């Protein structure tokens, strides 16, 4: 079995083992659920007259009626690049990941009540994982699969930014807990890794000529993720310089939120970068 197939299957197995652990922790471990609520409270407090319509627009980019257009666009791109296997794999990933989440949500919904959210309203029942997080991350990862090898790292970085924008928007609107987002990201990645394993195995059995050219060096593959992280840091610094007192005060009052939001963004970027590395040849 080709090494890439083995790595993809190993990654999928690791995520399959991690998913129930994440769910059990956020539902049954009190301190973990408390941290989850603290991070959500930080997002919720960002909502306001100016933020709300923007967050509403971005969050609904992954509603079902919009999602189908992303699916069609990615499949068409794969077909135009004469990659029918990739087109089929992308369609299966986008359908499979999101159907999986829609089946898990009612089965795993729970009343995760928190005293921190009394004034703002509880999320009852809390559905795990998030459908919009699954949709946004599956779009990002499938975009990596259909892109030419040289473009994949940049497509992955932009896809991660898209997933973060969608998920941060609906967290601001209090649609889900942050842990629901993590669950959605993991479900999407699980399906994407299975697709990579099948595509790699099929290529080893029935080789097709590749028009991608030479694979970029590893440092070039990881560079877009680094550029994106630095850009996010610079943007944060600009916001800090524009409103230093408000930003410092908010960060001091919501320190856990700052680290939680950063961790979610880092996970999205890391998952997209990892898939870019795995598929660079």
N, C-alpha and C positions, 0 to 999 in steps of 0.2 A: 504494500500500500504506500502511495506517495506520501512524503513527509507533510505536505500541506494538508492533505486529507486527514492525516492523523492529528495534526494540530487543531484543525477545525472541529473534529469530533471530540477531542479532549476539551476544547473550550466550551462546546455545547454541553458536554457532560458536567463540567464545572458549574455552568450557569443553571442547569437543571437541578443540581444539588443545592445551589445557593438560593434559588427562588423560594422554596418552602421555609428555609431558615429566616429569610427576610420577613416573610409573612408572619411566622410564629413570633418573631421578636417584636414586631410593631403592634401585634394584637395582644399578646400575652405577657410581655415583659414591660412592666410599668415604667421604669426609667426611659426605655427606648420610646415608648409612646409619648411620654412627656416631652422628650426632645423633639419628636415629630411635631407636636402641637406648638412648641416654642418657635420652631422655624416657620410653621404656617402662620403663626401670629405676626411674625415679622413681615411676611409677604402681605398679609391682609392689611396691615397698617399703612402699606404703600398706596392702597386704593384711594381714589379721590376723584373729584369732578374732571380733572385733566387726564388722569391716568386711566380711568375706567373705560372710556370709549376706545382708546388705543388698545388696551388689554383685551377688550371684548372682540375687536376686529382680529387681532393676531391669534387669539385662542381659537376662534372659529375657522381658521384656515384649515384645520384638520377635522372639521365636521364631515359627515358622510358624503354630502352633496358636493363638497370641494375635494375630498380625498380621492374620489373616483377619477378626477382629472389628473391628479398626480400619478395615479396608477397608469392611466392611459398614456401619459407623456413618457414615463419611464419605459414602458413596454415598446412604444413606438421608437424611442431612441435606440433601444437594443436591436430592434428589427432593422432599422436603418443602418446600423453598424454590422448587419448580417450576422447576428448572434442569436439565433432562435433559442438555443439552450438557455442563454442568459435571460431572454425575454420570458420564457416559461418559468424559470426559477424566480424571477422578480415578481411575476404575477402570483406565484404560489406563496412566496414569503409575505407579500402585502396582504393577501387574503388569509393565509394561515395564522400569521401573528395576530391579526386583529380579530379573527374569529375566536382564537384561543383566549384572548383577553375578554371578549364579550361573554364567553362561557364561564370564565373564572369570576367575573365581577359579581353576578348574583349568587354564585355558589360560595364565595368567600366574603361577602358583605358582612360587616359587623358594626355594632354600636360602640364606636371608639369615642366615648364621651370624654371631654376634658374641661376642667375648671377654668383653664386659661381662655376658653372660647365662649364663655357664657354670654358676654356682652355682644359679641359679633355673630352669634348663632352657631350651632353645632352642625357638623356634617354627618347626618344620620339618615340612613345607614351609610357608613363609609365603604365605598366600593374599591376593591383591590384586585388587579392593578388598574392604572388609569388608561382608558381607551385613547385619549388624545395623546398621551405620552407614547403609547405603543405606535400610534399612527405616525407621529412626527419622527420618531427614531427609525421606524421601518422605512420611511421615505428617504431619510438621510443615508441609511446603510445600503438601500437598493440603488440609490444614485451612485454610490461608490462602485457597485457591481457593474453598472452599465457604462461608466466613464472609461475613456482610454487610460492606459496605465500611467502615463505622465500626468494626467489630470486628477487621478484618484485622490491623492493627498489633499489637494485644494478643495475638491468636491466634498470630501469627508469633513474637512474643517468647516466649510460653509454649511454643510448639512447639520453638523453639531450646533452651530450658531442658530440655525432654524429651529431645531428641536428645543434648545434652551429658551429661545424667544417664545415659542408656543407654550411650553410648560410653565415658565415663570409668569406668563400672562394669566393662565387659568389658576395658578396658585394665588396670585393677587386677587382673583375673583372668588377665591375660597371654594373651588369646585372639588378639590382633592387635598389629601395630605401629601407632603413631599415623598413619603415612603411609597405612595401609590405611583408616583412618577418613576422612582427607581425600579419598581416592579415592571412597569410598562417598558422601560428601557431594556431590561433584561429579557423580557419575552421577545421583543423585536430582535435583539442580538442573537438569541438562541436560534431563531428561525433563519437568520442571515448566515450564521455559521454552518447550519445544516445544509443550506443551499451551496455554500462554498465547498463543503465536503463532497456533495453530489456532483457539482460541476467539475471539481478536480478529478474525481474518480472517473467521470465520463470522458474527460480529456485524455486520461491515461489509457483508457480502453479504446476509445475511438477518436484519435487525435484530429483536431481541426487546425488549419493554418491560422496563425495569429497575425494581425496587422498592427499590433500595438507597438512594435519596435522594442528596443532594449528597455529593461526595467530600470527605473531610477535608483540610484544608490540609497541606502537606508537613511543617511542623513537628510537627503532631499525629500524622502518620504515623510520624515518626522518634522521637517522644517515648518510646513503650514500650521501644524498644531502649536508649535512654539510661537509662530507669528501671531496666531489667534490669541493665545494666552497673553502675550505681551501687549497686543492691541487692547484687550479687555482691561489690563492693568492701567494702560495709559488713559483709557476712557474713564476709568474710575478716578484716576488722579485729576483729570479735567473737571469732573463733577465735584471733587473735593475742593479744588481751587476756586470753583465758581461759588460754592456755598459751604465753606469750611465749617461754620458753627453748626449748621443743620446736620451735615453729614457725620461729623464727629459725635454729635449728641445722639443721633439715631444709632450709630454703630456701637456706642457705649451702652445704650439701653437694649440693643438687640444683637449682642455679640454672637450668640449661638446661631441666630439667623444668618449673619454674615458668613460664618464658617459653613453652615448648612447649604446656603445658596452656592457658595464657591465649590463645595464638594459635589453638588449635583451637576454644575457646569463642567467640572473636571471629569466626572464620570462620562458625560456625553461626549466630550472631546476625546477622551481616552478610548472609548469604544469605537468611535469612527476612525481614529488613528490606527488602532489595532487591526481593524478590517483592511485598511489601506496597506498596512505592512504585510498582512497575510496574503493579499491578492496582488502584490506589486509585480510578480513574475507571471 
